[in-house]
Amino acid sequence: MQPRPASTLALLRDSDDGPQVLLLQRTHQAVFMPGYYVFPGGAVDHHDLSLAADGARPAELAANAMLGVEEGGLGYLVAAVRECFEEAGLLLARDGRGAWVDAAHPVLAARHAVARGEASLTVLCHEHGLDLCLDRVAYLDHWVTPPGPPRRFDTRFFVAEAPPGQVPLHDGQETIDHCWLTPRQALADRRTGRRRFATPTTAVLHRLAGYDSVQAALAGGTAPASDPAPLTSP
């Protein structure tokens, strides 16, 4: 089975105990990793590649260089942002004035419609004059599911600061719970059996545990070769 391209986004926020990361629990009925705690993420789809194709050529080249691919780098970044929107209800986007989308913005109400394929993030960005803030996303890691599981993914792991003024919420279908934990707390829960994490998630948590702030974590990731402009729909 050929691994499917996928993206995962570790969202961080600062706390008195250090950076906290958002974790979602997958439903126990899931075919792939049932009951596991994960970062928001999923497969790259044709809408992600279409929206990425509307971006400036320098942004595409920077994303390709960051990921070490010949093409399609922006698609991975768009997928990370879109999946985070669908699964956690958080959208990394700014309006025409450069202000972050806040909890009262009407675009957030379209989250489930986007997840069901009834609405396009491209169209929504265009209608609301929003830019996806791909320049605020850093690249962390790359894992490929080994042969054997019912689904295989070629996954890029990214990290970003959670957008201010928005409140995460699991979708109640693919994900049934969510929590903010420091990476060390999450790893302690894994050791005691309180929460289950796949090997790639555990590896990223170990890496994030070494940072004392969100900015340090972002600096520890791989930034684009040159900052891509925020991606805007046509």
C-alpha angles and dihedrals in degrees: 000000000000111000113246118231110253141168134213127192124206106203116203136194129182120248138170088266094049132267117346123206127212114241128187125201115225118226116268088235093061117122091216119053098340113205094004123138113238143165115257109276150117147161124326108246135193092263089060091051091046093052090045090052088061091060126098116277093240089056091053092048091049092050092048091051092048093053097035094239132130094226143353098050094133090052090064091051093048090048091053092053094043095048090049088053093049099043103032103022093237121127123196097212141121131208127236091278092055094252120140117252104257133205092271096054112119093224090073090065089067094062097106093042089057090048091052092048092246094116133034123230086212092058093042092053090049094048094049097037094241133158121209107231099227089151088070093059121092127197118241115167150345126225133172121202108241120236115281110055117101089248130035127199136189095212133192116201118213135181131211140160113262111254111258118244095026126107121213121230128177114238097240092230114059090016125037104181141018137194143175112233136162109247089247091054090050092050090049089052089052092052092051093045094244092123133020124223131180118239095258092050090049091050092052091047089054090052094047090049088069095066126083097199142023092250091053090053092050091048089050091058125075112270122205115277085248122008108266116225115250108279113248128188117239 
